[in-house]
């Protein structure tokens, strides 16, 4: 979409925000290994693997849809 | 209580009554605030970035008509993922069980597929900028004016509902003052949509789509782990609520008295599945606008079909959390009007489940998902309102001749003014006992008769301009009249919904059905006595007068019908699994 105007693809913005969120949540998850939150199933470390997943998806989207000079 | 006075990091689930200290309190971590803040910066940044591409009317109101099928399809679904979808249906699931899934499946999928396969070609080929715009081409100025005014009213009410729900979440989860929440969310939406128009709304809706899914998905995943899967979930619900059937879609619908919704299967199939659903998904410009912005006719047909798959999956992040709440929460939720000290209302079910499973970081993501859902719904409403007001009210009735730049400027102002008006409607919504029932009432006022008018206009070339107008007017007036009669005397519900055991939700279904029928009957009757348009004027507007592009040269997997059949098959399988 919008290639005619060289607009940055929406998927790139998706990648950026997922990557940032992934880093923050992953960092939080690492901290929670030693300071687990008082939530149900906290022992499964959801922040750790969910943050990692978001960061990976974010990186893939950033790479695939990065702005390029045409 | 103004919780903005609380220091960051203090906790959540603040009661509206400051003396009530018995509610669960959760600490928010700075990382959660960072996640929410990044979201606001991102959506505003996208608005500023896209402003340069929306200087023309086509760019501002229709995003240049260059969206791919995927972007238009995700935006189509995301614009519908507003307050209703997230808070309302999770709450409704806690009340009614899996019956709430009817609004996602029979109440959406057939209509979405019908839009993609049958109606989109006419919307697209006619090059209309809006649904009222189509009525102008098909029936003339009077039908367009009536539909535009009705749509504008409904849109602002809907935006008000989104704002109210948003403020409710902020109150319950963040402890923010309800008035402050309404103004912050509304102004953010006003800024990014006023800057980037439909471009900005669509970009942000796609972004929000990802956030909603990735933010809400952990609740059902962790919930099913906790309950030991679906069978464990069902067993726990039966244990906690032995008197009700919360896990079957059609079984309890053989009579009004057998299900908590108080509705018969005929109401669901004909009222919801036919009139309300088809009316909403095929004629509500809020969603149709996203598809009209597609880059070509194949993309316009594929967009709703792509959307149908995601719509079918939304119950996983909305209905399932409601069911999980029935299974795992150690206390029972109550209606909003009956909340006492230490109790929580149905409307709080999603935030409660979020708090149950999500620690710092994930909690911020989940809250951002909720905020994103609310803002996408609100943005959808105001962008559609701006288009209809500018092109279907202002231009034809107030200022017929002006430059393109003038109309774009008017569109930007309308977004600001529309947001302010909907803030007023948010305060009105607070007076209603249930968000869901109220919205259903709105749908049946306007959407059901409009569906009759558009459908007849597209499929029957004999329908006359006068018939279109009078049918639409008669259907709308009859709907409002039925609603007013039941309000004045609740015993009348038994006649409108055909049973003394019917409840409010059933009334909405049947009122929609009757108003649609009245619209169709009046339209057909007036057509018999008035003069139709010449066939030459119906080219591109009506089935039988329009040459539709062939898809025969495309490989099977690229044809919209192929993906529509798969979607329809999945829909049927889901009905059988949860029958």
Interface residues (C-beta under 8 A of the other chain):
Chain A: X1 X2 X4 X5 X7 X8 X10 X11 X13 X14 X16 X17 X18 X20 X21 X24 X25 X27 X28 X29 X31 X32 X36 X37 X38 X39 X40 X41 X42 X44 X46 X47 X50 X51 X54
Chain B: X29 X31 X34 X35 X38 X39 X42 X46 X49 X50 X53 X64 X66 X67 X68 X71 X202 X203 X206 X207 X210 X211 X214 X218 X222 X225 X226 X295 X328 X355 X356 X357 X358 X359 X360 X361 X362 X364 X365
